[in-house]
Amino acid sequence: MSFTFLFDAVAYGLEVSARAAVVLDGETERILYAKNPDLKLPPASTTKLVTAMVALDRLNPEDMVTISKKAAGTPSVAPRLIPRQKLRVSDLLYLSLMRSINGATVALAEAAAGSEWEFVKLMNKKAQDLGALNTRFINASGLPGKGQYITALDLAKIMKASLSYPLIREIMNTREKVLVTDRKNFVLRNTNRMLWVDDCFIGGKTGFTRAARHCLAFAATKGQSTFVAALLGEGVRDSLWQNANALLSTSVLVANGEASPEIYVNAETPVLLASYDISKSAKKTKHYKKKKKTSKKKTAAKTGTIYHKVKKGENLTTIAKKYHLGLQELKGLNGINTKKEARIKAGRRLIVGKKKIKSTKPLQAAGETAKEES
């Protein structure tokens, strides 16, 4: 099935609904688009990209692995693994990257390092070596837990690095696969729907937990250019694919010189503007920190937050339409969790948007380690 990309003003500048997103030039790592690039968020199953790389650094794809009780018992989607079942390393990689089978990552970890705990140490070192300095893993699968995080910028770097592994690249580009094993055969269908959209998509890795929401790392080629992207914290699965398409459209415009690279930072906290080289002098770049409030207007200008003061008779729907927001997006910005439309008192200040930071020359990935604001 072919797909037509929208290379017009509507596509460019389209609000990406995910909490964070980054697109890099696949060759130079120049930032083409970014939204909250250094916001630390749960990685979900995008973790498995690092798991696969570390496993292949230490194991032969043809090595046989016996599934342990721990691996078989790890919470996961189907198909389930069976204790004492024997699988090749390559089979476990297909299960991990195509279907996000958590037990397969545990089996790889145990085969490569003796235990998942020891393997995680190797994963964190790998992330550091790749320049993913704002990333920390606590398991091989991405299952929820305290102390793990990643940023969209780091995930894009990790995605790019994974492309240098031929087997990982092959797996990520596979739509369907039948694995023949000693116990049972597995029929796998890739969770990355973008593979059915356009042949320009090289592949990627999806992820989802309740805390992380929907996530996606992917790579695509358009013309002579390769683009690497990451999306974190998307609330709606279908929007994940729409965002991916919009990001690719934006990146093509920037790569062709038809638009400038842009960084967006919204009002979610904690948020940090990294020291990107967006001025004429790289020496003058700074980390932005919270400052004491002097007045409401000044605070809004510094944080980049745009507020709307609710008038009598207004409701969430009318306010959302006024600022071209989705109703759920407006609720999310203001921490309104009720499913029904909440009554908004007149005089309340609602967050309705953010200011845009626009660069005047190509942006390079930040060279300093970003820290969350406390």
C-alpha positions in Angstrom: 0.0 0.0 0.0 1.4 3.3 -1.0 1.2 6.5 1.0 1.3 10.1 0.0 3.2 12.4 2.4 1.8 16.0 3.0 4.7 18.4 2.3 2.7 21.6 2.8 2.2 24.2 5.5 -0.4 22.1 7.2 2.0 19.2 7.7 4.8 21.4 8.8 4.3 22.9 12.3 1.7 20.3 13.1 1.3 19.9 16.8 2.8 16.5 17.9 0.6 15.2 20.6 3.3 12.9 22.1 4.9 14.3 25.3 8.3 14.2 23.6 9.7 13.8 20.1 12.9 14.1 18.2 14.0 13.7 14.6 17.7 13.5 13.7 19.5 13.5 10.4 20.7 9.9 10.1 24.1 10.8 9.0 25.1 14.0 10.9 22.7 13.7 13.9 21.6 17.3 13.2 18.3 17.9 15.0 15.5 18.6 12.5 12.6 18.7 14.9 12.3 18.4 18.7 9.7 18.6 21.3 10.8 18.3 24.9 14.0 16.4 23.7 15.5 16.1 27.2 12.3 15.3 29.2 13.0 12.0 31.1 10.1 9.5 30.5 9.6 5.7 30.8 11.1 3.8 27.9 8.6 0.9 27.8 9.7 -1.7 25.2 12.0 0.6 23.2 14.4 -0.7 25.9 14.7 -3.8 23.8 16.8 -2.0 21.2 19.6 -1.8 23.7 18.9 -5.4 24.9 19.3 -6.6 21.3 22.6 -4.7 20.7 24.2 -5.9 24.0 23.1 -9.5 23.3 24.7 -9.4 19.8 27.9 -7.9 21.3 28.3 -11.0 23.4 26.4 -13.9 21.7 26.4 -15.6 18.3 23.0 -15.5 16.6 23.1 -19.3 16.1 23.8 -20.0 19.8 21.2 -22.1 21.5 19.5 -20.8 24.7 17.5 -22.8 27.1 14.5 -20.9 28.5 14.6 -20.6 32.3 11.6 -20.6 34.6 12.2 -16.9 35.2 12.2 -16.1 31.5 9.1 -18.2 30.9 7.3 -16.6 33.8 8.0 -13.0 32.9 4.8 -11.1 32.3 4.3 -10.6 28.6 2.0 -10.7 25.6 1.5 -13.9 23.6 3.2 -16.1 22.5 4.4 -17.5 25.8 7.7 -19.2 26.2 8.0 -22.7 27.8 10.6 -23.6 30.5 13.4 -25.8 29.1 12.5 -24.8 25.6 15.5 -24.3 23.3 15.7 -21.3 21.0 18.4 -19.7 19.0 19.6 -16.2 19.9 18.3 -15.0 16.6 14.8 -16.5 17.4 14.8 -14.6 20.7 15.7 -11.4 18.9 12.8 -11.8 16.5 10.5 -12.5 19.5 11.9 -9.4 21.3 11.9 -6.9 18.5 8.9 -8.0 16.4 6.4 -9.0 19.1 8.0 -7.5 22.2 8.0 -10.8 24.1 9.5 -9.8 27.5 10.6 -13.4 28.4 12.7 -13.5 25.3 14.7 -10.5 26.6 15.2 -12.2 30.0 16.5 -15.3 28.2 19.0 -13.2 26.2 20.1 -11.4 29.3 20.7 -14.7 31.2 22.6 -16.2 28.2 24.8 -13.1 27.7 25.6 -12.2 31.3 24.4 -15.0 33.6 21.6 -12.9 35.1 19.3 -10.1 34.1 20.8 -7.9 36.9 24.3 -8.2 35.5 23.0 -7.7 31.9 21.4 -4.4 32.9 24.8 -3.1 33.9 26.0 -3.8 30.4 22.9 -2.1 29.0 23.5 1.1 30.9 27.2 1.1 29.9 26.1 0.7 26.3 23.8 3.6 26.5 26.5 5.8 27.9 28.9 4.7 25.2 26.3 5.7 22.6 26.0 9.2 24.1 22.6 8.4 25.6 23.6 10.2 28.8 20.1 10.7 30.2 19.0 7.1 30.1 18.9 4.4 32.8 17.5 0.9 32.5 16.5 -1.4 35.4 15.5 -4.5 33.4 16.0 -6.0 29.9 12.4 -5.7 28.8 11.2 -2.2 29.7 8.6 -3.5 32.1 7.5 -0.7 34.6 9.6 0.0 37.6 11.2 2.9 39.6 14.4 4.5 38.4 14.3 3.9 34.7 14.0 6.6 32.2 15.0 7.8 28.7 14.7 11.0 26.6 13.5 11.3 23.1 17.0 12.6 22.1 18.7 9.6 23.6 16.2 7.1 22.1 16.9 8.6 18.6 20.6 8.1 19.2 20.0 4.5 20.3 17.8 3.9 17.3 20.5 5.2 15.0 23.1 2.9 16.6 20.9 -0.2 16.2 20.9 0.3 12.4 24.6 -0.6 12.4 23.6 -4.2 13.4 22.5 -6.0 10.2 20.4 -8.6 12.0 18.6 -6.0 14.1 17.9 -3.9 11.0 16.6 -7.0 9.2 14.3 -7.9 12.0 12.9 -4.4 12.4 12.1 -4.4 8.6 10.3 -7.8 8.8 6.5 -7.6 8.6 5.8 -11.3 9.3 7.8 -14.3 10.3 7.3 -17.9 11.2 9.8 -19.3 13.8 10.2 -23.1 13.8 11.3 -24.4 17.3 11.7 -27.7 19.1 8.4 -27.3 21.0 6.1 -25.1 18.9 6.1 -22.8 15.9 5.6 -19.0 16.4 3.8 -16.9 13.8 4.9 -13.3 14.4 3.5 -10.1 13.1 5.5 -6.9 13.6 3.9 -4.4 16.0 5.2 -1.5 14.0 2.3 -0.5 11.7 4.5 1.9 9.7 6.0 -1.0 7.8 2.6 -1.4 6.1 2.4 2.3 5.3 5.3 3.0 3.0 8.5 1.2 1.9 10.6 4.2 2.9 10.3 3.0 6.6 13.4 1.0 7.5 11.8 -0.2 10.7 11.6 0.6 14.4 10.5 -0.5 17.8 7.2 0.2 19.5 6.5 0.2 23.3 3.6 0.6 25.7 3.0 0.6 29.4 0.4 2.6 31.3 3.1 4.9 32.7 5.0 5.3 29.4 1.9 5.4 27.2 2.6 4.6 23.5 6.2 5.0 22.3 8.0 4.5 19.0 11.5 4.7 17.6 11.9 4.4 13.9 14.1 5.2 10.9 13.1 6.0 7.3 14.8 7.0 4.1 13.4 9.6 1.7 15.4 10.4 -1.4 19.1 10.4 -0.4 18.4 11.1 3.2 17.9 8.9 6.2 15.9 10.1 9.2 15.9 8.7 12.7 13.1 9.6 15.1 11.7 8.9 18.5 8.3 9.5 20.1 7.5 9.1 23.8 4.3 9.4 25.8 1.6 9.3 23.1 -1.8 8.7 24.7 -3.6 7.3 21.6 -2.1 4.4 19.6 -3.4 5.7 16.2 -1.9 9.1 16.9 1.5 7.4 17.1 1.4 6.6 13.4 0.0 10.0 12.5 2.8 11.7 14.5 5.4 9.6 12.9 4.2 10.6 9.4 4.1 14.3 10.4 7.6 14.1 11.8 8.9 12.6 8.6 7.1 15.2 6.5 8.6 18.0 8.7 12.1 16.4 8.4 12.0 16.3 4.6 11.1 20.0 4.5 14.0 20.9 6.8 16.5 18.7 5.0 15.5 20.3 1.7 16.0 23.8 3.1 12.3 24.6 2.9 11.9 25.1 6.7 14.1 25.7 9.7 14.8 23.2 12.5 12.5 23.8 15.5 12.5 22.9 19.2 9.2 23.1 21.1 9.1 23.0 24.9 5.7 22.9 26.6 4.5 23.5 30.1 4.9 20.0 31.5 7.3 19.6 34.4 10.0 18.8 34.9 11.2 20.3 31.6 14.7 21.4 30.6 15.9 23.3 27.6 19.2 21.7 26.8 22.2 23.8 25.7 21.6 23.6 22.0 23.7 25.8 19.8 20.8 28.1 18.6 22.8 31.3 18.8 25.6 32.7 16.8 28.1 31.9 19.6 28.1 28.4 21.0 29.9 29.6 24.0 26.9 31.6 25.1 24.5 28.7 25.3 23.1 28.0 28.7 20.8 25.6 30.6 17.5 27.3 31.5 16.6 27.0 35.1 13.5 28.0 37.1 13.6 31.5 38.4 11.5 33.1 41.2 8.2 34.5 40.0 8.2 38.3 39.7 4.9 38.6 38.1 2.4 36.4 36.3 3.2 37.9 32.9 6.9 37.7 33.2 6.8 34.1 34.5 4.6 33.1 31.5 7.1 34.7 29.1 10.1 32.9 30.7 8.6 29.5 30.8 7.1 29.8 27.4 3.6 29.0 28.7 0.5 30.6 27.2 -2.5 31.0 29.5 -6.2 31.6 29.0 -8.3 33.3 31.7 -11.7 31.6 31.7 -14.6 33.9 31.1 -18.2 33.3 32.4 -20.0 30.9 30.2 -16.9 29.3 28.7 -16.2 25.5 28.9 -13.4 23.2 27.9 -14.8 22.5 24.5 -15.1 26.1 23.4 -11.6 26.9 24.8 -10.0 24.0 23.1 -11.5 25.0 19.7 -10.4 28.6 20.2 -6.8 27.5 20.5 -7.0 24.7 18.0 -6.4 22.0 20.7 -8.0 18.6 21.2 -10.2 18.3 24.2 -8.0 15.6 25.7 -4.9 17.6 25.0 -6.3 20.6 26.9 -7.3 18.4 29.8 -3.8 16.8 29.8 -2.0 20.2 29.9 -4.1 21.2 33.0 -4.2 17.9 34.8 -8.0 17.5 34.4 -8.6 13.8 34.7 -12.3 13.5 34.6 -13.8 11.7 31.6 -16.7 14.1 31.4 -16.3 17.8 30.7 -15.5 19.5 33.9 -17.1 22.8 34.9 -14.5 25.5 34.8 -14.9 28.5 37.1 -14.6 31.9 35.6 -11.3 33.5 36.4 -9.3 30.3 36.3 -6.1 30.4 34.3 -5.7 27.4 31.9 -2.6 26.4 30.0 -3.5 26.5 26.3 -0.1 26.4 24.6 3.5 27.1 24.5 5.9 29.5 22.9 8.2 28.3 20.1 11.9 28.4 20.0 13.2 28.6 16.5 16.8 28.2 15.4 18.5 30.3 12.7 21.0 27.6 11.7 21.3 23.8 11.9 21.1 22.4 15.4 23.5 19.9 16.8 22.7 17.4 19.6 23.5 18.8 23.0 26.9 18.0 24.2 26.2 18.3 27.9 24.3 16.0 30.2 20.8 17.3 30.9 19.4 17.3 34.4 15.8 17.4 35.5 14.7 20.4 37.4 13.7 19.7 40.9 
